[in-house]
Amino acid sequence: MAKPKEKVDLRPVLQPLSAAEIQSELPGGTACDFSSGGQLLLVAGASDSVAKVNGRIVHFTAQGPAPVDSSGGFFTGGNFTISVGRTVDDPIAGGQGTSWEGRIALTDRARDGAHRELEGIWRCAAPTAVIVRTQP
């Protein structure tokens, strides 16, 4: 008798970005970021954004009239889209910059819209793992 096939999860996976990856991929610094479980998953700069999807660094372009702001953002890169939004209106007290509880959704357009959502923190107007230094 044949064994039943196990279901394979084809949803895309966001993986943590390291400080070195952020610095090499976004040397101009960051404007906003999304983290979950204390791990940085998306970093948005002024003209470029970066996430690690399925083990690969993917550059994303912000879309819309106000591409990235404190309410969130919508990003496209390769076969993927990312949507970030606040889930509450009131910011979290303390910390650098302004932070809100939020949700991120990653969709793989090449896999019939397979997607994954995570709860976390959306933070804007504060440096994250990148510190831009100027020469004297």
Secondary structure, 3 states (H helix, E strand, C coil): CCCCCCCCCCCCCEECCCHHHHHHHCCCCCCEEEEECCEEEEEECCCCEEEEECCEEEEEEEEEEEEEECCEEEEEECCEEEEEEECCCCCECCCCCEEEEEEEEEEEHHHCCEEEEEEEEEEECCCCCCCCCCCC
